[in-house]
Amino acid sequence: MVASSPASHKSRELILRLISAALLIPFALLVVSYGGPVLGWACALFAAVMGYEWARMTASPIMPVKAIFAALPLIAAIYFDPEVALLTAVVCSLIVGALHPANLREKVISAFGLIYSAGLPLGLYLLRSGDWNGQAAALILMGTVWASDSGAYFAGRGFGGPPLSPKDSPSKTWSGAFGAILCSGLCGLIAAGLLDAPRMPWLVAGICISIAAQWGDLFESSLKRRFGVKDTSGFLPGHGGVMDRVDGLGMACVAAVLILTLVADIPGLLGLES
């Protein structure tokens, strides 16, 4: 039997990634375009899966409980306001931490996992439903993150070079990081044209989106290395788990919601007034 070469393995991985993306991207665009309960329930489903994946990654004995509680903040966001959703996330994290039958360290990890699993999809939902042009903001951010991921993938494999974070993710390179930022900056310029907004703020926004997404990706890579797993699950061929796929997107959404909420002039500067 002839062993498969590294090149054939990479080609197979790329094909699987493309197939998964071809199925996920239209679904994501559809539910984000609709917004409201359609997006909310989709995000709740993703949060439940991510809660399961966190429990799996950390070998938690309360896997079903974690999945159910991770979805509750999204359900609260659908029928109440963001403050209730955030309060629900905190209460649920305290509950799953208290239910974890281990020492204090494991309880804290379980509680943080709930916040992380629910927080990333909640960021997308709040971005779409905020007091600004949520549809444009969410769709542009999603496209920018996908461009960032693609730029990192192809630039990293095309140019190689030193790793971005040798300890946490040795496969990610500085060339990939710069390729990601370049693609995201171009997306920012395209967004400025579509919204008839100033170019420089959107150029900066595109770069910041890429940095937030890459940080989210590296953060999860460090978590997986800490717990000794390669993927959080095998739900998405070529990507691993749902958490592996949406880590950067979710972190960028959380950052965007915080900035748009806390800095009142930003929506107007980006042409995102509601």
N, C-alpha and C positions, 0 to 999 in steps of 0.2 A: 504494500500500500504506500502511495506517495503522499507525504505530508504536504498540506497546503502551505504556500509561501506567504510571507508577511504581506506582499503586494496583493495577492488574491484575497487575503483576509480583510485588508483595508477596502478593497473594491466591494466585497460582500457587505461590509459594515456600511459603506456609503449608500449602497442600493437599499438596504433596510431602512436607513435614516430617511432616504428620499420617499420611500413608500409610506412610512409612518407620517412624515410631514404632509404628504399629499392627502392623507385622510384627516389629520388633525387640523391643519390650517383652515380648510373650508368650514369645518365645524366651529372653530374658534371665531372666525370672522362672522359667521351666521349668528351665534348667540350674543356676541358683543354688539352687533348691529341692532339686534332686537332690544337688548338691555332688559331692564326690569326683572320680573320673576323668571323669565327664560334664562337669562344670564345668572341670576341668583341661584337657581336650582342646579345649573351646570357647575357653578363654582362650589356649591355645597357637596356635589358628588365628587369633584376633584379633591376637596378638603378631606372628605371621608377616606378616599383612596390614599391620600398623603398621610393621614393619621395612621392608617394600616401600615403604610411603608415605614413610617417612623418607628412604630412598635416592632416591626420586623427587623429593622436595622439595629435597634437597641436590644433585641431579644426580650421585649417586654411581655410579661404574662397577661396583660390586660388589653390585648390587641383589639377585640371587638368593641370594648368600651371606648378606646382611643378613637376608633373610626367614627363611632356615633357622635361623641362629644366634639370632634373636630368640625362636624357639619353644622352644629347648632349655632355658632356665631353668624354663619351665612344665612341661615333661616331667619335669625333675628334681624339681620340687615334687610331682608326682603320685606318684612311686615312691620318693622319699627324704624328707628332712625340710627345713624352710625354710632351714636353714644351708647345705645342699648346693645348694639352688636359688639362693641369693644368691651363693655362691661360683661357681656355673656362670655367672651373669650377669656377674660381674666377669671371669672367664676369657674368656668369649665377646666381651666388649667389647674386651679387649686384643687378641684375635685379629683381629677385624674392623678395629680401628685399625691393626694391623700390616699387614694385607692391603691397606689402601687405598693405591693407587699415587699418592700425592701428598705435599705437604709436611706438616710436623708439625701445622699448624693443621687441615688437612682430616682428618688421622688422628684428632685429638682430637674433632672434630665427629662423625666416624663412630663412635667408641667411645662417646661420650655418647648418640648416637642409639640404640645398642643397649640401653643401660641404660634409656633413656626408653621405648622401644618395648616392652621386656619388663617393665619395672617397673610400668607402669600396670595391665595385666591380672593381673600377679602380686599386686598389692595386693588386688584383688578376691578372688583365690583364697585368699590367706592370711587375709583377713578372714572368709571363709566357713568355713575349716578351723581357726581358732584355738581356744585353750583357753577359750572362752566360748560363749555361744549364737550360733554363727556364722550359722545360718540367719536368725534374727531380726535380728542386727546387719547382715547384708548386705542383706536385703530392705528394712529400714527406711532404711538409707543410700541405697539406690538410689531408693526412692520420694521421699526428701527431696531428692536431687539433681535428679530429674525435676521436682519441684514448684518447686525453685529456678530451673531453666531456664525453666519455663513462666511463673513470676512475672516473671522478668527480661524475657522476650520481650514479654509483654502490657503490663506496666507501662512498659517502655521505649518501645513504640510508642504507647501510649495517652497518656503524659504528656510524653515527650520530655525536653528539658532538656540541660544541659551533658554532654559525654562523660566517661565514667569514666577513660579513658586515651586522650587525643587522639592520641598518637603511635603507640601499638600497636594500638588498636581503636576508632576514632572512632565506630563504630555503637553501642557499648555506652554506656549513660547511667547517671548516678547514680540516676535514678528507677527504672531497671531493676534496679540493684543493691539498692536498698531494697525493691523489690517481691519480689526473690528471697529476701532475708533474712526478710521478713514471712511468705512462704509456708513457708519452711523452719522458722521458729519454730513455726508452727501445726502442722507435721508432727511436730515434737518433742513438742508437747503431746499430740497424738494417740498417739504412741508411748508416752508415759508412761502414758496410760490403758490401752492394750493390754497393757502389761507390768506394770501395777499398781505403777509406780515413781514416785518423787518427780518433780513437774512441773518444778521449777527446773533440775535438772541436764539434763533432756532439752530444755528450752527453750534452754539454753546450747549443748547439743550440736547442736541443729538449726541455730542461727545459725552455729556454727563449721563445720558441714558445708557450708553455703552459701558461707561465706567461702573455704574451701579449694577448693571447686568453681569459684568465680568466679576465684580466683587461678590455678588450673590452666588455665582457659579463656583468661585474659589472657596467661599465659605462652606458650601455644601460638600465640596471635595474634601475639605479639612475634616468635616464631620464624618464622612464615610471612611476616611483613613483612620480616624480616631476609633471607630467601631469595627474596623477591619472588614469592610464590605466593598465590593466593586460597584454594584448597582443597588438602589433601594428596592427594586423588584424587577420582574421581567415583562411587565405589562406592555411596554412599547418597544418592539424589536428595533435594534439599532441605537436606542436611546437609554434603555434600562427601565426605570420607573417613571411615573408621572412627576415625582419630585425631582428627578434628574433632568426632566425636560423643562419644567417651569421655574426652576430655582432663580435663574437670572431675570426672567420676565416678572416674576412675583416681586423680587427685590426692587426692580426698577419701578414697578407700579406703586409699591409702598413709598419709595422716595418721592415719586411724582405727586402722590396725594399729599404728603407732608409739605412739600414746597408750594404746591398750588393753594393749599389751605392756609399756611402760615404767612406767605408773602402775597399780600392782596393785589399787588400790581402785576404779578406774573401772568395770569390769564389774559389780561389786556395786552401786555407786551407781546405775547405769542399769538394774538388774534383768536383766542379761545373764549371770548366772552359768550355767555349763554344767551 
